[in-house]
């Protein structure tokens, strides 16, 4: 009986340590928008923001599951870019990524001071319109010289 009680207590403790949450991914786009970005002195990280404008803005969001008992472990990342709303299909490569205001932002308790990482993104972003509310988007880009992201998903119109 003591052995069974001890096992039950151990299992209860292990399950109490697990939040049961999962990482969050979001793939959306907005009409009548544009991307703005800023960086802060001494940091290579650009911080993107979606504001009112005339384009379609695509937004990928990743939010890492937070471990409740660990301080400052929060992490999220965002990729933004914009295209002309008249397009039904597109493919932008390397230097062209700057023309669509491609921005990768990490949000965490991290330092972004390495000046050599202050470089333009390389790779490609392509997409095909499925309907007025859906696009198939492929992002295969290296940001800041070594932050590779490969995303292939359907983006939904944001409410």
C-alpha positions in Angstrom: 0.0 0.0 0.0 2.8 2.4 0.8 4.5 1.6 -2.5 1.3 2.4 -4.4 0.8 5.7 -2.5 4.4 6.7 -3.2 4.0 6.0 -6.9 0.7 8.0 -7.0 2.4 10.9 -5.3 5.4 10.8 -7.8 3.0 10.7 -10.8 1.0 13.6 -9.3 4.2 15.7 -8.8 5.4 15.0 -12.4 2.1 16.0 -13.9 1.9 19.1 -11.8 5.2 20.2 -13.3 3.9 20.0 -16.8 1.8 22.9 -18.0 0.2 21.0 -20.7 0.4 24.0 -23.0 1.9 24.0 -26.5 3.8 26.4 -28.7 1.6 28.8 -30.6 1.9 29.4 -34.3 -0.1 32.0 -36.3 -0.1 32.6 -40.1 -2.2 35.6 -41.1 -2.4 38.5 -43.5 -4.1 41.9 -43.3 -5.5 44.1 -46.1 -4.9 47.9 -46.3 -1.7 47.7 -44.2 2.0 48.3 -44.4 5.1 47.2 -42.4 7.2 49.7 -40.5 10.3 48.8 -38.6 12.8 50.4 -36.3 16.0 49.3 -34.6 17.7 50.7 -31.6 21.3 52.0 -31.3 23.7 49.2 -30.5 21.3 46.4 -31.6 21.0 44.7 -34.9 17.4 43.4 -34.2 14.7 45.2 -36.2 11.3 45.5 -34.6 8.4 45.3 -37.1 4.9 46.7 -36.7 1.8 46.5 -38.9 0.1 49.8 -39.5 -2.6 51.2 -41.9 -1.5 51.4 -45.5 -2.3 50.3 -49.0 -0.7 46.8 -49.2 -1.3 43.2 -48.0 0.9 42.4 -45.0 1.7 38.8 -44.1 2.5 38.0 -40.5 4.0 34.8 -39.1 4.0 34.5 -35.3 5.7 31.9 -33.1 5.2 32.0 -29.3 7.3 29.4 -27.3 5.5 27.6 -24.5 6.4 29.4 -21.3 7.7 27.2 -18.4 5.9 28.5 -15.4 8.7 28.1 -12.8 11.5 29.6 -15.0 12.0 33.4 -14.9 12.5 35.2 -18.2 12.2 32.2 -20.5 9.6 33.8 -22.7 10.4 33.8 -26.4 8.4 34.8 -29.5 9.3 35.7 -33.0 7.6 37.5 -35.9 8.2 37.7 -39.6 6.5 40.5 -41.6 6.4 41.4 -45.2 4.1 43.3 -47.6 3.1 43.0 -51.2 1.0 44.9 -53.7 -2.7 43.8 -53.3 -3.2 43.4 -57.0 -0.8 40.4 -57.2 -2.1 36.8 -57.4 1.4 35.2 -57.2 4.9 36.4 -56.3 8.5 35.4 -55.7 11.0 37.7 -54.1 14.7 36.7 -53.8 17.7 38.1 -51.9 17.9 41.9 -52.4 14.2 42.0 -53.4 13.3 41.0 -49.8 14.1 44.6 -48.8 11.6 45.9 -51.4 8.8 44.1 -49.6 9.9 45.3 -46.2 10.8 41.9 -44.8 11.4 42.0 -41.1 12.3 39.3 -38.6 11.8 40.2 -34.9 12.7 38.1 -31.9 11.2 39.0 -28.5 13.0 37.6 -25.5 15.3 38.5 -22.7 18.2 38.3 -25.1 21.0 40.6 -26.2 21.3 41.6 -29.9 24.6 43.4 -29.9 26.8 41.6 -32.5 27.3 44.3 -35.2 28.3 41.7 -37.8 24.7 40.4 -37.7 23.3 43.7 -39.0 22.9 42.4 -42.6 20.1 42.2 -45.1 18.1 38.9 -45.3 18.9 36.4 -48.0 16.8 33.7 -49.5 13.3 33.8 -51.0 9.6 34.4 -50.2 7.0 33.2 -52.6 3.2 33.0 -52.5 0.1 32.1 -54.4 -3.4 33.4 -53.8 -5.9 30.6 -53.1 -8.9 32.8 -52.4 -9.7 36.3 -51.1 -9.1 34.9 -47.6 -6.2 32.5 -48.1 -2.6 32.5 -49.5 -0.1 29.6 -49.7 3.2 31.2 -48.6 6.7 29.8 -48.6 9.4 31.6 -46.6 13.0 30.3 -46.9 15.1 33.1 -45.6 18.3 33.6 -43.5 18.0 36.6 -41.2 20.9 38.4 -39.5 23.4 36.1 -41.2 22.5 32.9 -39.3 18.8 32.8 -38.3 17.4 30.4 -40.9 13.6 30.1 -41.2 11.8 27.7 -43.5 8.0 28.1 -43.4 5.5 26.6 -45.8 1.9 27.2 -44.7 -1.5 28.6 -45.6 -2.0 32.2 -44.4 -5.5 33.3 -43.4 -7.1 36.8 -43.6 -7.0 38.4 -40.2 -10.4 39.3 -38.8 
